[in-house]
Amino acid sequence: MSKYQYEITIEAKTETEADAKMTALTTLASKLSQKELTKLAHTIVNDPVKTALAKKYLGV
């Protein structure tokens, strides 16, 4: 599989928080397919009930 490199900006209160977000994002990208990530993003943007349930399930 090919690797691609991007320069992105992440909003966060601290650099530590931004680093943690980036680590989480790269983990998601490596474990989920493009279709799964796209569906996850769509659900987060368009279905606040499912998003709230997922957060509750995750304990956040």
Secondary structure, DSSP 8 states (H G I E B T S, - for coil): ------------SSHHHHHHHHHHHHHHHHHS-HHHHHHHHHHHHH-HHHHHHHHHHHT-
